[in-house]
Amino acid sequence: MYYRSSIGPIEKRRRRLAVSPRINLALRVVVRAELLGVGWTNVTTDVIGPISAEYGISGGGPLDRVASIGTMGWRMRNSARATGGLGYYTPGHANARLGWDIGIAVSLEVSYNGTTYYKFRGTLISVEPDTGLYRRRSVTCLAQDWIADAANCLLRDMAVQNNKRSDQLVTTIVQTAHHRQPVATDFNVGQSTFAISLDNVRDESTTGLRALADVTMAEGGYLYVKGDTTQGGTLKFEDRHARPKAASVATFNNTMQDLEAIRSRDHIITRANVMVHPRKLDAVATTVLWELTPSETVPALVPGETVAFTGLYRADSGRFARVGGDQIVTPVATTDYLGNAASDGSGSDLTASLSLVFASSGNSATFAFTNNHASSTIYLTKVQVRGRGIEDRFTVTVFAKDDDASNKFGERDISYDMIFEDRLEIAKGFADWIIDLHGGVRTVVSLTMLVGPTTESATLTSVLAREPGDKITVTESMAGITSVPYFINGMRLEVRPGAGGPHILTSLVLAPASQQQFWILEDAVAGLLETSTVLGFV
């Protein structure tokens, strides 16, 4: 069994598609062998069967703003006919290819007419060789893009951020939380500046992707990985003004082979609930954010021993509710920690024989105590952290509703959480914008199918050049769609070998451009109120 992405019933669709005359299309898969510095190596000769790739944002609704993990799946020839012979793509095999193993970089590149389009770039995360006497001699491979790195990495040791724009937060999260950086980045300057942020992340549970999603949702922007003609794998952050200002870069006028146009009540929103998070701030940095009391545990250190532990900030000692903190006070001996010769504190004060290495973040602190006494065991009878407490416990929901739509179509709510935003007026504007654009009936193109190679060179070039974030214009007579603008949120590709060149089946995950009709003062495209735009969240 070989890997197949969730593109859908490709075979069924291929049977009903009219395949155009083939154009010579150069396609190659490149694998980076990192261990011995072999560098990028073309392995296309040993690729067999289809290549499936998908990346970007998986939906087109108002909540679909952050990419899912991008994947690429394919098979490598592993028989005696492979370039290096039997077992060439089995890691650990005596005949294994030098540098071939999980963790190496891979890319899917499509070349046409002198231009190379880097459609997917990621990391090989799974290699599954066929075994046994009668199975085919191949290796099933799976790669994931940088979004997987963000999803698998916890956001540790992050300080509370004050008065930072959304793009600055994205930069901080990416550079601080992840050992493996994106190949390239392209961040718009954010429109929102948050008074306090990253105070409500949790070292023990918040992933980098979760934090990036929180920033993106609070901005009202988009975050995804896209291809390009340089190297691929570019992490893109869009501010909320990027799409209203965008112009269409391609037109598809009855040239698609398959298009799904859906007019459904599920696309109607009658009430928008937008949540913001006003914080409660302590006036001075004297709050005890965490303490280790004798009733809980009393760590004992024998001479020369070091004990390290982490305390998670809480609203009050012993309570479950977590809080953030800044202006953390470096622990002071006898004030913030005590060492005693007896576990109940009745013995000699040995605090002077303790040394401490201390580190703090916006939601936790780490202690490493060492007993420097020559002969006595030291009991830690008091340990605490002081600072300014920041409590995100007072979520406010602002709503907008359309009673006429509710009466006509029935109730349908949507909840949108702007976790780093504290301004009610922003929540109100965003709620009104959602209802204004989604309270009525409309036709949503959920999936567009395009196929190549084709006899029309311009069409082929246009299809290959498309990436998430592009604005396109679609006309499809049977669906009653005439010059309707959409944004590409996600891409799905199926590449199959064929005589004269590969066949490329491309699926575009689309979001109606009407979702982006903000009014922006004095902008040439988005500055025409009630002509091409609506009043709303800016």
N, C-alpha and C positions, 0 to 999 in steps of 0.2 A: 504494500500500500504506500502510495506516495502522498506527500503533503499537498493539500489544496486549501486555498484561502476561502473565506466566506463570500465569494463573488456571486454564487448562485449556480443554477443549472446551466453551466457554460455549454455543455454538449447540445442540450436541447435548443439553446439559442443559436448556436452555430449552424444547426441543420436548417433553421429557417432564415438565416442571413444569406443574402446574395454576395458571394465573395468576388471582389473586383479583380481585374488583372493585376498580377503581381509586379511590384517595383523592387529592384535590388535594394534591400534595406540591411545595413550592417548592424548587427546586434552582438554585444559581447557582455559577458559576466566576468568581473574582475575580482579576484580574491587576494587580500593582503596576507602574506605570510610574515608574521611579526617576530617570531622567535629568533631567527638567525638573520634578520635584516634582508630577506630576499626581496621585499618590496612588492609593488602591485604586479600581479601576474595574470595574464589572460588564460582562463581555463575553459573557454567556451567549447573547445574541441571535445571535452569530456562531459558536457552538459547534455542530458537526454530528456526527452519529453517536454512538457510545458513548464513555464516559469510563472508563478502567481505572486503578485505583490499588491499590497494595499497600504495606504498611509493617509494621514490627515484626520479631519474631523468626520465622524461616522454618521452624523445627521445634519438636518438643515433647519431645525427649529430654533426658537429664541434662547433655549438653554444649551444648545450645541455650540460650544465656544472653545473647547479644549480637545486636542487630538487624542485619539486612542493610540495604543501601541501599534506602530507600523510593522508589518511582517513581509518577508519574502520567502517563498518555499520553492524548492526545485530538487532535482535528482542529479547525481554525478555517476558516470559510468565507473564501475569498480571491478570489472572483469579483466581478463587477460588482454582485452582490446583497449583498455584505458591507456593513456599516454605512457604511464610508467609501469603498466602491468597489473596483475591481480593484487587487490588490497591497497591500491594506490591512495584511496580516499578513506581508509579505515585508520583513524588515529591509534597509535600504539602498535600497528601492524609492522612486521619486519620490513615490508616494502612500502611503508607509508610515505606520502609525499612530504618533503622537507617543509616544516613550518605549518602544515595543515592541521588545525585543531580548533576547538571552540575558542572563542575570544578574539579571533582574527576579524579584520574588517572586510566587508564584501560590498560590492555595488552592482547595480543593474544599469547599464548604459545603452542607449539607443542612438545610433548614428544615421543621419540621412542628409544628403546633399551638402556635405562638408561641415555639418554641425553635430556635435555630440550632446545629447540630452541625458543628464545624470538623473535617472528617475527614482532610484532608491539607493540609500547608503545606510548600512547598519553593521551589526556585529553577529557573527555566526554563534548561535546559542545552542544548537542541537545537531548532532550527526548520528544517524541511525543506519548502520550497514545491514543489508539483507544477509541472512545466515542460512545454513542448512544446505542440503544437496540439490534441491529442486527449485529454489527461489531464484529470481533474477539477480544478477550480480550488479547491484547499484547501491547507492547511499542516499538516503533521504535527508535533506538539509533544511534548516530553518534559521533565518536571521531576523533580528528585531532592530528597529531604529532607536534613536537616542531617547525617545519617550519611555522606553522600557527602563533605561538607566534611571530616569527621574522617578518612575513608579516603584523601583526596587530600593531606593536610597532614602533612609530616614533623615529628616532635617534636624541635625543635632547642633547644639552649641550656638544657636542663633540669637543674637542680641535683639532687644526691642528696637524697632526703627521709628524715628520721629520725623515727621514732615518730609516724607519721601514720596516721589512720584511713582506711579505704577511701573514704568520701565526701569527705574532705579531698583525697585524691589525685585523685579525679574532678574536683573543683572546680579544682584546680591545673592539671591537664592541659587542661581545657576553656578556662580563662581565659588560659593562657599560650600554648598551641599554636595557637589558631585566631583568625584575624583576624575572621571572621564568627561571632558568638556565636549560640547557639540563641535562638529567640524567647522561650522561657521554660524554666526548669528546676525540677525537683522531685526533690530528693535525700534519701533516708532517711539517718539517722545510721548509719554502718557498725558492724558488730559486731567486725570485726578491726582491730587496730592493728599495723602492720608496723614492725619495728625499723629496717630499711633497705629502701628501695624506689626505683625509677626509676634505680638504678645500672646496670642492664643494658639500658637503652634505647640506641639507636644513632642519633646525629644524622643519619647518612647513609642510614638505612634504616627506622627505626621510625616508623610513622605514628601519628597521634593515636588512631585507632580501635584499632590494635594495643595501644597502652598502656592505653586504656580497657578493652579486653577482658581484658588481663592483670589489672588491678585487680578487675574484676567476677568473673573466675574465681577469683581468690584469696579474695575475700569469699564466694563461693558465692551471689552475687546475680544481678540481671538489669539490663540496660541497653537502652533502646529509646526511640523517638520515638512519641508518642501524640497523638491528637486530644482535643478537649474542647469545652466550650461557651463558651470565652473567646476564643481566637485560634488554637488548634491549634499543632502543631509543638513540643510540650513534650518536652524531653529528661528522661526518667525514669530514676533509679537506685534500684533496690530493694536493701535489705540482705537478708541471708538469713533474718531473722525476719519480714519483711513478709508473705510468703504463708502461713506457718503461722498467723498471727494474723488472716488475712482471712476475712470472711464472704461468703457468696454474695449477689450483687446481682441475679441474674435466674435464672429457671427456664424451661427450654424442655421442655415435656412433649408429645412427639409432634406438635410444630408445625413441625419442620423439613421441608423438601421433599427433602433428600438428606443422607445421613450415611454415612460410611465407617467401619466398625468392623472393625479388623484384629486378629486373634489370631495372632501370628507368633513364631517362634523368634528373629527378629532383635531383638525387644524384650527378650530375656532376657540378662542380664549375669551371667557366672559368676565373673569375676575383675576386680576394680577395682584399677588401678595409679595411685596418687596420688603426684605428685611435688612435693617441697618443695626449697627452695634455701638451705641454710645457707651463709653467706658466710665467706670468709677475709678478715680485716681486719688491715691493718698497724697496729702499735702506735702509731707516730708518723708525722707528715706529712713524712717525709724520703725517701720512695720516688721514684725517677725514673720517672714514668709515661709519659714520651715524650721522645725526644731526636732531634735532627737531627745526624748525625755526618758528618765530612768524607768518609768512604767512600761516603756515599749521595749527597749533593749539597751544594754550597756556593753559596748564593745570593749574587749580586753586586749591589750597589746603587750606581749612579752618583750623583754629587752632586745632591741635591734629590729623588731617587726614593724612592717608598714601595712596599714589597713586603709583601703580606698573604698568610697561609697558615694552615691549620688542622692541628693534630696530633691524631691519635686515640690515646687511651691504650691501651697494651698491657702485657702481663704483664712482659716484659723487652724492652729495646731490640732491634728487629729481628724479634721474634716475631710470629706471626700472631694469637695469642689476645688478644682484647680484654678490658679490665677497666674498672671504674668508679673514680672517685676523688672524695674530698672534702677539705676543709681545704687547698685548693690554695694554694700559696705564690706570691705575686706575684713574677715573675722579678727577680732581683737582678743588676745589671750585674757582669760578670766572673765571677760565680758561676754564673749560669744562661744567660748569653749573652755572646758575645765578638764584636767586630768587628775585623778585621785588614786591613792593606794588601795582604797576599798570601793567596792561596787556601789555601796549605798552612800558614798560621799563622806563617810565618817573618818576616813584615814587622812594621811598627809597630802597636802596639795603638791602635785608633781607636774603642774602645767608647764613649768619652765623647762621640763625635760622633753616636751613635745615639740616637734617641728611639723609645719603644715604647708602643703602645696594646695592652693585653692584656685578654682576656676568657676566662673558663673556664666549663665546664658539668660535669655529672657524668660525661661520657665523652670530652670533647675540650676543646682550648684553641685560641684564635685569636690570632695575633700580627700586628701591623702595624708594621713597622720603617721608619723614615725616616732617610736619610743626610743629616745636616746639615753635613757637611764642605764646605768651599768648593771643593776641587779634586780630592780623592782618592776613587777607588772603594773601597767597603768590602765585604769578604767576611765573611759570617756563618759563622765557623768553629765556633761552639758555640751551640746553642739547646736548652734542656731545660725540662721541667715537673716540679715536685716537689709531692707531696701524699701523702695517705693512700690507699693502694691498697685497692680492694674487689673481690674476685674471686668471681664466681658461676660456679664451675667444678666444684662438688661436689654435683651433684643427687642427692638421695636418694629412692628410690621405696619407698613403703610400700604393701602390697597386702592385700586381703581376698579370700577366695574361697569358693565354695560347691561342694564336691566332689559332693554329691548332685545338684545341678543339672547339673554338668558330665557326670556319668555318664548322666543321663537325657536331656539335650538337646544335649550336645556343648559344646565349649569356645567361649566368646565373651568376649574381653577388652575392656576400655575403659581408656584412659589419660586422666588428668585432671591438668593442670599448674597448680599454684598458685605461679606464678613469683615472687611477692613474699613468700611465706610461708616461714618457716624452722623451724617447730615440727613435730616428728614426730608429736606427739600429735594435732595438728589433722588431719594427713594420715590417721592411723589412724581417727579418728572419721568422717572423710568417706568413706573407703573402706568402712568397715562400713555406713554409711548407704546407700551405693549398692547394695551387695549385698543388704541387708535388704529394700530396696524393689524391686529389679529382678532378683532371683534366681529369681522364680517366674513362672508363666504369668498373663497378664492380657490383657484386651481393651483396645486402644488406639484411641480415636477420633481419627483423624488429620485429618479434615476435616469440618466441618459446614456445610451449605448452607442459607441462609435467604433468602427473597425478599420483596420489598415492591414496591409498596404492597399492603396487605391490608385486609380488612374489619374486622379486629380492631385497634382503635386502640392498645390496651395493648401488644400484641405488636409492632406497628410501632415504637412509642416505645422499647420495650426493645431492639430490634435496632439502631436508630439510635444509641442511647446507649452501645453496647458499644465498648470500646477495649482494647488490650493491657494486661495486668495485672489485668483484671476476673476475678473468680471467678464461674462460673455452674454451675448444676445441670442435668443433662441426663437425660431419660427417653426411651427409644426402644424400643418393644415388640419390633420385629422383630430388633433387635440384642441383646435381652436386657439392656438397660441401664436400670436403675431408680434414679433419684435419685443419679446419680454426679457428683461435683464435678470441674470442670476449670478451669484457668486459660487465658485467652486470651493466646497469645503473639504472634500476628500477625493482620493483617486483609487481606483482598482484596475489592475492590469492583468491580462492573461496573454502571455507570449507563447506561440506555438510555432515549431519549425514547419517550413513548407518549401516547395520547389520555387526557386526564384527569390526567396526571402521569407522571413518570418511573418506570421499573421499576428496582429496586435489587437486584442479586444479591450477597449477602454471604457470603463464605467465612471461617470462623474457624479459624485454626491453633491447636490445643488441646494443652495439656500436662496429663496427669492430676494432679489435686490430691494424690493419694497420694504423689507425688514430694516433696511439701512437708510431710510429717507429722513434723516435728521435735518433740521434747518441750522445752517452755520452762517452767521452774519458775514456778509461781504465776500463769501466764497462764490466763484463763478459757476460752479456746478450745484452746490448745496445751499445757495443763498436766495433761491426763488421760492419764498414761502407760499404754500398751497398751489404752486404750479408744478414743481417736481419734487417738493418736499412737504413734510408736515412738522408742526411745532411739537417738540418733545425733548427728550433727554439729550443734552449736549455737554 
